[in-house]
């Protein structure tokens, strides 16, 4: 099951298991003279205080070493959101306090268990390693209806190959990077709703969906239009049909892209 499907499919009787794998060139493994590294995995829930851990040794192949760690939680012990953390540790010297020195880590993945939570899943991955065309990020939207929940329909992939995006992941983003990402998300929501409204009944149906489904992708686009463009979603869709260049101008102006930089 994909992580972004979890919110709609888990319950208190579920058993939630997560697995992370890592590979390291053998020469890197052999460079650790004080002991072999381990892959460490933890999953926790702040709302309930439940946490579990596991670790795994690396096994050598012809050119690389591989490790896979898994953690499991009972559905009855968690609520709302999980945080998945993975690190590689290796001992340094004989000191106990350096026996779990962190030598590699991946961004913490926050996993929604509640489909009504604000926002949508975000992952940081290497686009190069996953054979994706180079770009700072990509917004993937799989909604098939205006009423589909935004939290389950949208996923943001951040490219950790880009140094400026890594700064964003670590909470040290340059303002222009945040502005560019905001503009991308607004454009993606608008283009999706424009496409779906053409098959779902037009602008009048958009207004009905916003009123009836406050967590929908249509409602998320409406909020973006209100927050950034000071217009309703139906008004922006009409302008998008007639003057798309004007909408693009308004988006760039609203996020303050490159202003004063």
N, C-alpha and C positions, 0 to 999 in steps of 0.2 A: 504494500500500500504506500502511495506517495504521502510525504509528510503533510502536504497541504490538504489532503483528504481526511486527515485524522479527526478534525473537529466534528465532522458529521457522522463519524462511524464508531467512535469509542463510547463506552458507558462504564458504570461502576463495576460491572462484571468482567470487564476486559482485562487482558494481560498485555501491557505495552512493552514491546521490545525494540531496542535500537542498536544498530551495528555500525561501527566505523572501521574502515581499513586504511592502512598506511603502507607505503613502500619507500625504501631508502636504498640508495646505491651501496653496495657492499663495502666500498672503500670508506664511506662515511661511518658505517657501523664499526669497521676495524680501527677507525681513528680514536675511538673511545677506549683508552687504555685502562681505566679504573673499573670497568664493568660494562656489561651490555645494556643498551637502552631498552626501555619498555614503552609500549603504547598504553596510555591511561585514559579511561573514559568515565565520565560521571553524568548523571541525569538528576535534576532536582526540581522541586516545585516550591516556590517561595510561599505560596498561599497556604500550604499544609506543612511545610518544613520537611517533607519526605525527600531523601536523597539516597542514591545507591551508586556504587563504584565497581569498576572492574579494571583489570590490566592484562596485558598479553606480551609475551616475549616475541622477538622477531626471529623468523626462520629464513635461512639463507637459500637462495636459488643460485643460478649460474652468475647473474650480474647484480641482482637486487635482493634485499631482505624484506619480508612481508610480515605484517602483524594484523590481526583482526580482534577487536574487543566488542563485547556485547553487554548491554545492561537491560534489566527488566523491572518494571514497576507494576503494581496492581492498580487497576483503574479506580478502586475505592479509596486509594491513598493520595490521589492528586486532584487538582481542580484548576481550571482557567488556563494556565500556561506552564510549560516546561522549559528548562534551560539545559541544553546539551553542550558539554565541554569535552574537548579532546586535547591531550598534550603528549609529547614524547619527553621522557625524563631519562637521565643517565647520571650515575654517581660520579663525584669528583673527589679524588683523594680518599682518605679514611674517615673523614668527619661525618658523623651521623646526620648533621643538619644539611649536608650537601649530597646526601644519598639519593635525593629526588630532585636534583637540579633540572629545571625545565630547559630543554634545548630546542624545542619546536612546539608551536601551538597553532590552532585554527580559531577563527572567530567564533564566539559563542553563538549557537543557533537557538533562537527563541521559537518555540513551537506552540501555537495556539490550540487549546482544547475547546475553546468556546467560539463558535462561529459568529457570535455577536460582538466579539472584541473589535475595537477600532483598529484599522490598519490591515495589512496583509503580510504574508510570509516573505521574509527576505533572506537570501543566502549569498554567501561570498564564495566564489569558486574561481579556479584558473580557467579562463576561456581557452587558452592554448591547450591545456591538458585535456579539455573536454571537446576539442575540435570545433569550437565556436568562433565565428568571425570576430576579429579584434574590435572591441568597443568598450567604453567605460562601464556600461551596464546595459541591460535589456529588461523591458517590462513585458512579461508574458501574461496574456489574458485569455482565458478559456471559456468565458461566459457565452452562453447560447441564447440567453434571454435577458431583457432589461431588469428583471426581478431577481436574477441570480445574486447571491450574497457576495459582496465585494471581497470579504476576507477569504473566501474560498475560490474566487475566480481570478485573482490577480497574484502574481508572484514576481518579485524583483530579484534579479540576479546581478550582483556586483562583481566586477572583474578585478580579482586581487593581483592580476599581473600589472596593473597600473598603479604607480606610487601615489598619485593623488587620490585614487579610490581607496587605497589602503588607509590613507589619512582619514578619509570619510568613515571607514569601518571602525577605526580606532577613536572616533569622536574628535578628531583634530582637523576637520575639513576646512579647506580654503572657502571663503564665501562664494566665489564664482562656481565652485564645484557643486555646492548645495543648490545654488540657483539653477544651474543646468539640469540637475536631477529633478527639481520641482517642475521645471518646464516640460521635461520628458514625460513625467507622470500625468500632468494636466493634458498634454497632447494625446497621450495613449488612451486616457479615459474618454476624452471627447471623440476620438476617431472610432472607438469601440461603440459608444452609445449612438453615434451617428449611423454606423452600420446596422446595429440592432434595431434602431427605431424605424429604419426603412422596411424592415420585415415584421415588426411588432405592432405597427399601427400608426406611426407618425408621431408628431410633437404632442398631440392631445393625449396619446397613450403614455408618453414619457411623464407628463404631469401626474397622471393617475398612479403610475408605478411609484413615483417618488413619495406620494402621499400614503400609499398602502404598504410599501416595503422600505422602511427607513434604513435598513442595512444593505440595500441592493446596490449594484454597480451604478444604476441610474442615480440613486441618492448620493453616492460618493462623487459622481460627476457634477451633480447639482451643487454640492458643498464646495467643490473646487471652483466652480464658476462664481459662486457668491463670494468666496474668500479672495480669489485672485482677480476676477474680472468685474465684480460688482454687477453682475447680470444673472438672470435665471438661466437654467440649462436650456429650456426651449428657445429663449431669445438668442443664446449663443449658437445653438444648432441652426437657427434660421440665418444668422449672420455667416456661419460657416459654409452654408450652401451658396450664399450670394457673394460673399467677400472673404474667402479663406485667408487672404493675405492680411486683412484687417485683424482677424482673430489672432494670427501669429504675432502681429505687432502688439496687440494687447497683452498676450502672454509674456512676451519678452519684457514689456514695460512693467507688468505686475510683479514679476520675480526680481526685478532690478538687475537683470543680467549685465555684468561687467560695469555697472554704474560706479564711477569713481575709482576704477581699478586699472 
